[in-house]
């Protein structure tokens, strides 16, 4: 093999190694986002959800998997499956909870000083905080407020009550 062939082969090997390494890192990072989802789907099925449409992870004091789907009556439901097996699965009819739009409206009119400037995320979760003791489904809204603070806003899923609101200066 001549010098040009060796250089070409070396470049191909290096590119292959870099591509493989990047692919493995990305795969590992994405797997972390879906850890526990198969378990959550199984628990949701065991608790009466027949058509699973979406699974996400909510992390607060505890980890809960949020499973959206339909029950045997073909109604849209949300199941909150705890990571800890000894905890209870909580299932709510989606129509009995606030919509994402209603929560965003509440956040915008709650406190002028904490009014959102940029919404970062909004997600369903389950808050089982110990102090004070809560066991409620919640919406968690994360955003930057008018003073460019990173703000968390926790609203009950079942009624327009704000449970927590706090800001962190950047």
Secondary structure per residue as TSV (DSSP state, phi and psi in degrees):
chain	resnum	aa	ss	phi	psi
A	1	X	-	360.0	134.5
A	2	X	-	-83.3	173.4
A	3	X	H	-59.5	-41.0
A	4	X	H	-64.1	-40.3
A	5	X	H	-65.9	-39.3
A	6	X	H	-65.8	-42.2
A	7	X	H	-64.4	-44.4
A	8	X	H	-61.6	-46.9
A	9	X	H	-61.6	-41.4
A	10	X	H	-62.6	-42.6
A	11	X	H	-64.3	-43.0
A	12	X	H	-62.0	-43.0
A	13	X	H	-63.7	-43.9
A	14	X	H	-63.8	-45.0
A	15	X	H	-62.8	-41.5
A	16	X	H	-62.8	-43.3
A	17	X	H	-63.3	-43.8
A	18	X	H	-64.5	-45.5
A	19	X	H	-61.5	-44.6
A	20	X	H	-63.3	-43.2
A	21	X	H	-62.9	-46.1
A	22	X	H	-61.7	-43.3
A	23	X	H	-62.1	-42.1
A	24	X	H	-65.9	-39.9
A	25	X	H	-65.1	-45.0
A	26	X	H	-63.3	-42.5
A	27	X	H	-61.5	-44.3
A	28	X	H	-62.8	-42.1
A	29	X	H	-65.3	-41.1
A	30	X	H	-72.9	-33.0
A	31	X	H	-61.8	-36.7
A	32	X	H	-59.8	-34.1
A	33	X	H	-71.8	-20.9
A	34	X	H	-113.8	6.3
A	35	X	T	-55.5	131.3
A	36	X	T	89.0	-9.3
A	37	X	H	-67.1	-37.8
A	38	X	H	-64.2	-41.6
A	39	X	H	-60.5	-44.9
A	40	X	H	-63.8	-41.4
A	41	X	H	-61.5	-43.3
A	42	X	H	-62.7	-44.5
A	43	X	H	-63.7	-38.8
A	44	X	H	-64.6	-42.4
A	45	X	H	-62.8	-43.3
A	46	X	H	-61.7	-24.3
A	47	X	T	-103.4	19.9
A	48	X	T	99.5	4.6
A	49	X	E	-88.9	126.0
A	50	X	E	-100.8	-37.5
A	51	X	E	-115.5	106.2
A	52	X	E	-89.7	127.9
A	53	X	E	-107.3	-30.8
A	54	X	E	-159.2	142.9
A	55	X	E	-133.1	133.4
A	56	X	E	-136.9	170.5
A	57	X	E	-117.2	133.9
A	58	X	E	-118.7	125.3
A	59	X	E	-116.1	122.6
A	60	X	S	-139.2	-127.2
A	61	X	S	-64.8	-31.8
A	62	X	S	-131.3	165.1
A	63	X	E	-97.3	130.5
A	64	X	E	-127.1	143.7
A	65	X	E	-100.0	132.9
A	66	X	E	-104.6	116.5
A	67	X	E	-114.2	121.1
A	68	X	E	-104.5	140.1
A	69	X	E	-176.9	-157.5
A	70	X	E	-123.9	145.7
A	71	X	E	-90.2	-174.2
A	72	X	T	-64.3	-20.6
A	73	X	T	-91.2	8.9
A	74	X	S	65.6	27.7
A	75	X	-	-96.3	143.7
A	76	X	E	-69.0	128.6
A	77	X	E	-132.4	161.6
A	78	X	E	-126.9	126.2
A	79	X	E	-108.9	136.8
A	80	X	E	-110.1	105.7
A	81	X	E	-102.8	117.2
A	82	X	E	-72.7	147.6
A	83	X	S	-65.6	-37.0
A	84	X	S	-76.1	119.8
A	85	X	T	-61.6	-28.1
A	86	X	T	-73.8	-16.3
A	87	X	S	-79.8	157.9
A	88	X	-	-84.1	143.6
A	89	X	-	-81.3	133.2
A	90	X	E	-112.7	129.8
A	91	X	E	-124.4	133.0
A	92	X	E	-130.6	145.3
A	93	X	E	-70.2	133.0
A	94	X	G	-60.7	-35.4
A	95	X	G	-67.6	-18.8
A	96	X	G	-87.0	-0.2
A	97	X	S	-114.5	168.6
A	98	X	-	-72.0	146.9
A	99	X	-	-84.2	165.5
A	100	X	H	-58.1	-40.0
A	101	X	H	-65.7	-41.0
A	102	X	H	-64.3	-38.6
A	103	X	H	-66.6	-44.1
A	104	X	H	-62.5	-38.4
A	105	X	H	-62.3	-43.4
A	106	X	H	-61.8	-43.7
A	107	X	H	-61.8	-41.2
A	108	X	H	-67.5	-27.6
A	109	X	H	-107.8	1.9
A	110	X	H	-68.5	-53.2
A	111	X	-	-148.1	117.2
A	112	X	G	-57.1	-37.3
A	113	X	G	-67.7	-29.0
A	114	X	G	-103.8	16.5
A	115	X	-	-60.8	136.0
A	116	X	E	-64.7	139.3
A	117	X	E	-103.4	-38.3
A	118	X	E	-146.3	117.6
A	119	X	E	-76.6	128.2
A	120	X	E	-94.9	-47.2
A	121	X	E	-161.1	158.7
A	122	X	E	-142.5	128.8
A	123	X	E	-150.1	153.8
A	124	X	E	-80.7	149.4
A	125	X	E	-160.2	-173.1
A	126	X	E	-133.5	124.9
A	127	X	E	-104.0	113.8
A	128	X	-	-117.4	41.5
A	129	X	-	-52.9	148.2
A	130	X	T	-91.0	-28.8
A	131	X	T	-131.7	104.1
A	132	X	T	-72.1	165.2
A	133	X	T	-77.4	117.3
A	134	X	-	-128.5	148.7
A	135	X	-	-141.6	75.0
A	136	X	E	-135.8	148.6
A	137	X	E	-76.2	142.1
A	138	X	E	-137.3	160.3
A	139	X	E	-102.4	132.0
A	140	X	E	-111.3	120.7
A	141	X	E	-111.0	126.1
A	142	X	E	-114.5	130.8
A	143	X	E	-157.5	167.8
A	144	X	E	-97.6	130.2
A	145	X	E	-90.4	-172.7
A	146	X	T	-62.0	-24.4
A	147	X	T	-98.7	16.2
A	148	X	S	62.6	28.3
A	149	X	-	-90.9	147.7
A	150	X	E	-80.3	118.7
A	151	X	E	-121.3	136.2
A	152	X	E	-108.2	137.8
A	153	X	E	-135.5	116.8
A	154	X	E	-110.8	118.9
A	155	X	E	-121.1	140.5
A	156	X	E	-60.1	140.7
A	157	X	S	-71.2	-32.0
A	158	X	S	-95.6	-13.6
A	159	X	S	-152.6	158.3
A	160	X	S	-79.2	51.9
A	161	X	-	-104.9	130.8
A	162	X	E	-86.4	122.9
A	163	X	E	-96.6	-36.5
A	164	X	E	-146.1	147.0
A	165	X	E	-153.8	120.1
A	166	X	E	-148.0	152.4
A	167	X	E	-123.8	149.1
A	168	X	E	-124.0	123.7
A	169	X	-	-69.5	135.1
A	170	X	-	-83.0	360.0
